[in-house]
Amino acid sequence: SKDMEYTVIHDNKVNRFEIFESGQIAYLQYEEKEDTIDFVHTFVPKQLEGQGIANALAEAGLNYAKREQLKVIPSCSFIKTYIERHK
């Protein structure tokens, strides 16, 4: 199944990329220091699992890192796996 298109909101006040869907919130939490970005946690509510939401968050976060020329630290196991799958 093709992943749906999600609107990812980058809220840099709380250091996260967010997707609001069906009254729920999914997010990718990060910490940015100098020239690095550490993706620390991906959270997707049970009701929203399996819809490509975590992938959309990962993609948004990694695109941001690339744009800002930040070195990625994938502390979050999901992000680590995502990077391995999408070189």
C-alpha positions as CSV (number, residue, x, y, z in Angstrom):
1,S,0.0,0.0,0.0
2,K,1.2,3.5,-0.9
3,D,2.0,5.6,2.1
4,M,-0.5,8.5,2.5
5,E,0.8,12.0,2.3
6,Y,1.0,13.6,5.7
7,T,1.5,17.2,6.7
8,V,4.5,17.3,9.0
9,I,4.8,20.3,11.3
10,H,8.2,21.3,12.5
11,D,7.8,22.8,16.0
12,N,11.3,23.9,16.9
13,K,10.2,25.4,20.2
14,V,9.7,21.9,21.5
15,N,12.2,20.2,19.2
16,R,10.0,17.9,17.3
17,F,8.4,17.1,14.0
18,E,4.7,16.4,14.4
19,I,1.8,14.9,12.5
20,F,-1.8,15.4,13.6
21,E,-4.1,12.7,12.4
22,S,-7.6,11.7,13.6
23,G,-7.3,13.8,16.7
24,Q,-4.1,12.1,17.6
25,I,-0.5,13.3,17.6
26,A,2.6,11.4,16.4
27,Y,6.0,13.0,16.7
28,L,9.7,12.7,16.2
29,Q,11.7,14.2,19.1
30,Y,15.2,15.6,18.5
31,E,18.0,17.5,20.2
32,E,20.1,19.9,18.1
33,K,23.6,20.9,19.2
34,E,25.9,22.9,17.1
35,D,26.3,20.9,13.9
36,T,24.5,17.7,15.1
37,I,20.9,16.6,15.4
38,D,20.1,13.7,17.6
39,F,16.8,11.9,16.9
40,V,15.9,10.6,20.3
41,H,12.4,9.3,20.1
42,T,9.6,8.5,17.6
43,F,6.1,8.2,19.0
44,V,3.1,7.0,17.0
45,P,-0.2,6.3,18.9
46,K,-1.5,2.7,18.6
47,Q,-4.5,3.8,16.5
48,L,-2.2,5.3,13.9
49,E,0.3,2.5,13.6
50,G,1.0,0.9,10.2
51,Q,0.0,3.9,8.2
52,G,3.5,5.1,7.2
53,I,3.4,7.9,9.8
54,A,6.7,7.1,11.4
55,N,8.3,6.9,7.9
56,A,6.9,10.4,7.1
57,L,8.3,11.8,10.3
58,A,11.7,10.2,9.7
59,E,11.8,11.5,6.2
60,A,10.9,15.1,7.3
61,G,13.6,15.0,10.1
62,L,16.3,13.6,7.8
63,N,15.5,16.1,5.0
64,Y,15.8,18.9,7.6
65,A,19.1,17.6,8.8
66,K,20.4,17.4,5.2
67,R,19.1,21.0,4.4
68,E,20.8,22.4,7.6
69,Q,23.9,20.2,7.0
70,L,23.6,18.6,10.4
71,K,25.4,15.4,11.3
72,V,22.7,12.8,12.3
73,I,22.8,10.9,15.5
74,P,20.1,8.2,15.4
75,S,19.6,7.4,19.1
76,C,16.1,6.3,18.2
77,S,16.2,2.7,17.0
78,F,13.4,3.4,14.5
79,I,15.4,6.2,12.8
80,K,18.5,4.0,12.9
81,T,16.7,1.3,11.0
82,Y,15.1,3.8,8.6
83,I,18.5,5.2,7.7
84,E,19.8,1.6,7.1
85,R,16.9,0.9,4.8
86,H,17.1,4.2,2.9
87,K,20.7,4.9,2.3
